[in-house]
Amino acid sequence: MLVMLGCASGTQSLAQRIDDDVTGAVALTLPAGDFVLQAVERSGAGEEAWVFIEGDGRPWRAGGQVIAENPTPQKTPMLDWMLQTQGPSLYLGRPCYHQPRIEKPCNPLLWTYLRYSETVVAAMQTALSAWLESQPQVSRVTLVGHSGGGVLALLLAERMPSAHRVIAMAAPLDIDRWADLHGYGRLVGSINPAQLNQWRGDTRRYLLFGQDDAQVPASAFQQVARDIPGARVMLLEGARHDCCTAYICALLGPGKGNDPTSIDSGMSAVLQHYSGACPGVAR
């Protein structure tokens, strides 16, 4: 396949994406080995931090024939959720994302075939560890990810001793199956969660799939999710791939066929920040 590199376009910085009325939200950079990752934090005194990871953004253009010069997403629903979550919370960027210019050591492989590689996961682990060092009161971490961000959340949680909960929404947990399903080239060099032999036994994993998701069909990935030890797999009526309100409303709303006891109290408290957008759900 002939791969071309797309032309550059203007990229809005994370600082520009923060509304002035969001209290305590600050854009920052985090050291990550050879990389510097862009992030947003909200300070707080709590012992649990929530860390949010966005989807893959725009790694390709033209139906997968042209590599985007900058993979930064135009829409950032995970940042929106994070900004409605009381601190301590962190929106954690990936290597080469949210950068005004793409410079070395960044290269297009890091947001295409290597997007879930050891290089990317290790860089995010280093950055998150650096941030946690500045939050000495934090003893527990919840990682939340959408789509490819859910893949990274699961992989990152395996390396962070303080990670006790993962919420992965519409995540392609078998990246080979996902590529084959859509006729894409496999992500050679990335870590495939479906091929991990061991998982930590002390981490709660909530794996959410939308019943109407065409990009990550529940029928193709639910069994993979159930094979992960201790995973709590949820099928959400009416939810498509877009994040995140439909997923949260499906969990919180009445008559959705979900057992409310499947959501622990800490998770429910954060989800309630979105309940105002859900018909029939009291705040």
N, C-alpha and C positions, 0 to 999 in steps of 0.2 A: 504494500500500500504506500502510495506517495504521500508523505506527510509534509505539510507546509506550516510555517509559523505565521500566525495572524498578526495584523498590525495593531499597534498599541492604542488604547483608549484611556480617557481620563478616569482615574480611580479616586473615589471619595475616601478620605482617611477615616479611621475609627473615631477620632475626635470630632469630626464633622457630623458623624451619625448620632451623636449623643445630644438629646434635647436639653435645653438649658434648665428645664424644671425637674430634671432627674437629680435628686439629692445624692451627693457623695460619689457620683460616677466619674471616673478619671481614666483617660487613655494613657497607656504606658507601654514600655518595651521591656521584654524579658530576655535575659541571656540564655542561649540554647546551643552551646558549643560553637560550631562554625556559623550559626545563624543568630539572628535577633528576631524574636517573635513579637508581633503586635497583639495587644490585649486591652481589655477594659476591666477595671475592678470597681466594686463597691465595698467600702469598708464596713465593718460591723464587729460586734463583740461576741457573736455566737461561737459555739464550739464546732459547728458544722458548716463547711463551705460547699457551695454549689458551683460547679464548673461546667460551662456550656461550650459545645464544639459544633460549628456550622457544618453544613453539607459541603460537597465537593466544589460548589461554585460553577465556574465556567472553564473547565480544563480544555475543552474542545469547542470548535465551531464547525459549521457546515456539515452537520451530521457525522461528526467524528473524523473528518478528513483533514481538518486544519487545527493545529494546536494553537490555543489562545496564548497571546504573549503575556497576559496577566490573568490569572485564574480567579481573582477576587470576585465574589458574587455581588450582583446588583442588589439583591434583597438579602436581608440578614435577620430572619425570624428568630434565630437563637439569641442574637444580641437583644432583640426586642423583649424576649422572655427574661433574659438576664437583667435587663434594666428595670423590670417590674418585680424582681426578686430582692428581698432585703439582704444586705451583706451579712457576713462576708460572702461575696460571689465574684466569679471571674469569667469573662468571655475570653477563651484561649484561642488565638489564631494559629494557623499552621505555618511551617516554613514557606516563605515566598508569597504569602497572602497578605492583602491589605498594605502592600508596599507601594509607594508612589512611583518607584522605578524598580525593575527587576535587574538585580546585579549579582555577580558571583558572591557566594557559591551556588546561587539559584540557577537551575536549568529546567527546561520543560519536562524532563523525566520525573521531577519531583511532584508535579501535579497531574501527571498522566499515569504511566505504568508503575511508578514508584510511590504513588500517593499514600499507600499504607505500608511502606517499607520500614525496615529497621532504622534507616536514617531519619525518617519523618517521626516515627514513634519515639525514638530516643531523644530527638530534639525537643519534642513536646513534653516528655518526661522531665528533662533538665529544666525547662522553663517553668513547669508547674512546681517542681521541687523548689526552685528559687523563690517563687511567689509564696509558697507555704512557709518558707523560712521567715518571711516578713509578717506572718500571721501566727505567732506562737500559741495563741489560744485555740487554734483549730486542731482538733483531734480526729475528725471524720470528714470525708469528702464524698459528695455525690457527683458523678459525672453524667452529663446529659448530652446526647448527640442525636442529630437528625441525619438520616440517609448515610452517606459516607462518614459523617461525623459520629454516627452511632457505632460504626466499625472501629473508629479510632478510640472512642470512649471505652469500648470493651477491651481493646488491646492495651490501652493505657492503664486501665484499672488493674490489670494483671501485674503491673510493675510498681504500683503505688500502694504501700502498706496501709495507708490511711483511707484508701478507697473502700467504702463499705456498701455502696449502692451504685448501680448503673441503670439509667433509663435510655434505651436505644429505640428510636422511632423510625420505622421504615428503613431499617438497615439491611443491606444485602450481605447477609452473614456468610454466604458462600460466594466469594467474588468470581470464582470460575463459572459457577452456574449462572450468575448474573450476566457475565460477559457473553456466555453462549446463548442465553435467552434472547439477548438483544442483537446478536450478531457482531459484537465488538471483539477486538483483540483482547486476549486475557492480560491481566495486569501482572505480567512477569516481573518478579522482583518485589511484589507486595506480599504482606503476610495475610494468609487466608484464615479467618477465624474457624472455618469448618475443618481445618486440618490441624488445629491445636490438639495436642494429646492430653494436656492437663489444664485444669482450671482451678483457681482458688476456691476453697470451700467456704470462705467466710464473707463472700460478697453476694448481695442480693442483686439479681439481674431481672429487670423488667423489659421485656422485648415486645414492642407494640407494632402491630401491622394493621394497615388500613384495608378494609374489605374491598374498596374500590380503587386501590393503588395499582396502576398499570406499570409503573417503573420498577417497583419491588413487589411483585404479586405475592400475596400471603400464601397462596397455594404452593408456591415454589420454595418458600423459605421457612414456613412454620415448623416443618419437621426438623430442619437444621437447627432451629432455635430450641426445640424441645430436647435435642441431643446434648445441649449444653447443661452440665449438672446444675441443678438448683434454679434453673431459669423459670420465670413466670411469664408465660406467653399469653398475649391478649390480642384478640381480633376485634377491631373497632368498627362498628357499623357506620356506614356513610363517610368514612375517612378515606381520603385519597392520599397522594404523596405529599402534597403541600403541608408545611408545618406552620403553626403548631396548634392553633385554636381548636380545630376539628378533633384532634387527638385528645386534648384536655377536656373538651366538652363531652366527648364520648365516655370518658372515664367518670366525670362528675355528674353527668345528666341522668335523670330517672328514665327507666324504661329502655335502657341500652343493652340489657342482657348481661351486664357485668356485675360480679359480686363485689360490693363495696368493701368487704373485708380484705380484698386482694390488694388494697392500697394501704400502706402503713401511714401512721399519723404524720410523720415528718414529710413524706411525699405529698400527702393531702394538703398540708399547710401551704406548700409552695404552689401547688396547682390552683388553690383558691384565689391566687392573684389574678387569674384569668376568668374566674367564674362570672364576672359581670358581663362578659360577652356571650354567655351560654344561656339561652332561654330556659326558664323554669328552674334555674339553679340559684339558691339563696347564698349570699355571701356571708 
